[in-house]
Amino acid sequence: MNVDRLRFLFSRALRTSLATPLLLAGCQGAPTPPNPDPIDVGEDPIDVSQHSDVECVNSAPAINDLSIEPPPDSIQLRAIYLKTPPLGLPALRVRTSVGQACATATDPQDCQARLDTLEIQQGFPRTSGLYVDGAEDFVAMTRGDEVAAFTNAEAVRALLGRIDTPQEAALLAFAAGYSLCEWTGDRHGKVRAFPDGTFSVIGTQGYACGEGTALTQHVVGITASGELTEQQRTVLEEGSPTCTIGRRPAGLQHARTGDCEDARGRYFADSARLEAASIHAFLRLRDELALHGASTRLQDAALTSAADEVRHTEATVRLALRFGATPVPPAVTDLPLRPLDEVLLDNTVEGCVRETYGALVAHHQALHARDPEIREAMVRIAEDETRHAGLSWDIAHWAAPRLSSEEQARLHEARRHAVAVLRAEVAVPLDAQLTAEAGLPSPEVASALLDSLEQELWA
C-alpha cells in the first residue's frame, strides 16, 4: 500500500477523532474494573501433547459429529448481535450448519419463517479472545415442525444428551464460554477422549490488553452426562496498555516488567520490551519472505523495519528510565520458519490490523502528548510505524494472487476477528497520565479511530 495513502487516511481519522472529547489530566489513574474471580496465576504450562485440535469452521467448533436423538433435520451454530452490529456486519449470520432445515416439517415455509425469526435474549458467554466482538452465539435446530434455540450450556447439554464424541465435548465447552477456535497454535482449542467415556477440553478466556486484563488457558473435564469441571487454569499473557505497539513475533514469552509507581514508567518499560521484540519479528519476517519467494524490495523493507525498531527501543528505554522503570528484554523462543499461510495469517492480524492501528495511535501521541520529550519521540516513531504498516499491506497485496478463494476468505475472517478483539481491548480505561502526558487516546477516541480505519481499510 502506498504509504502516502496511509498518511492521508490517518490524517482524516485524527481529524474525525477531534470530535470526541479527549480525557485530560488528573493525578489519579483510571479505576480498574473489579474482578469477582481473581486469577490464580500459574506459571507451569498446560500439557497439550495428548490432546488433538478442536475441529473448527468459521471460527467456531464444527457440528458435523453430533449424535442427537431423535435426529434433527438441521443444526445451525449462529451468531447474532443483540445490539447494533459493527459497521458492515449483518445482525445475524450462520457460522456452520448441518442438515436441511425444515426437511420433514408439515409446512416447510412456516417452519423456515419461524427459524428465520427466532428471538433470543442472550447467547453463550463470550469473554475470550476473538469472540469479544459483541456477538452472541447459540444453536438453532429444526426437527419436524419443531423450531428451537439453545442459548446456554445447560440447554446444549440437554440437546446433546450423552456426550459421546470429542466435538460434542467441544461444543459444550464453547457454550460454557471457553474460546476454542483462536488462530494461533498455542491458543487453539484442544480435546482428548478418555477410555472411561470422559473428555478433557483445553480453551482460553479473557484477553491481554490493558492493565488488569489477562489471557488465561483452562483445562475443563467433561463427563459423559455433560458435567463440566475446571481442572487447571494458567495465565498465558498478562495485559498492558502497550498492547497495540509494534509487530509481536511468534514465540514471544510473557515477562513481568516489575513494579513502577509511575504509569508512564510502566508504559514505556512495556513499550521498550515490545519494540525490542519487533526487531525479532521483522528479522524473522525477512527470512520467511525470502523462503517463499517474495521480492527483494519486500525483504529489504522488513530488514529496514528491524533497524527502525532498534531506534524505537532506544527511545522508549530512555523514557522508561526517566520515569523510574527498568525495561526487561524480551524473551523470544526460536521457532522454525513457517509455511506461507501462517505467515500471511500473522501478517493480517499483527500487521494489517494491529500494527496499522498502532501507527495511527503513534500519530495521535505525536499530536497530543503534553510531555515534549514523549511528543518528540513519537513524531519519529509514528513515521516509521506508518511505513511498517504499509509493508504489511504490501505483503498482503503480493500474496493475494497466490491464494485460493477459501484462503482469502480465511484471511478476511481473521482480519474481521482481529478488529473485533482490538475494539474490545481499546475499551479498557487508561491511567489519566497516559492519556494526558503520553497522548494515548481515551477509549472514546480510540473507538472513533477504529471506526475510521474500519470504514476505509478493513471493511
Secondary structure, DSSP 8 states (H G I E B T S, - for coil): --HHHHHHHHHHHHHHHTTS------SS-------SS------S----TT-EE--EETTEE--TT---SS--SEEEEEEE-SS---TT--SEEEEEEEE-TTTT-SSHHHHHHHHHT---S--B---BGGG-SS-EEEEEEEETTEEEEE-SHHHHHHHH-S--SHHHHHHHHHHTT-B-B-SSGGGB-EEEE-TTS-EEEEEEEEE--STT-EEEEEEEEE-TT--EEEEEEEEEEE--TTTTSS---TTB--------SSHHHHHHHHHHHHHHHHHHHHHHHHHHHHHTT--HHHHHHHHHHHHHHHHHHHHHHHHHHHTT-------B-------HHHHHHHIIIIIIIIIHHHHHHHHHHHHH-SSHHHHHHHHHHHHHHHHHHHHHHHHHHHHGGGS-HHHHHHHHHHHHHHHHHHHHHTTS---HHHHHTS----HHHHHHHHHHHIIIII-
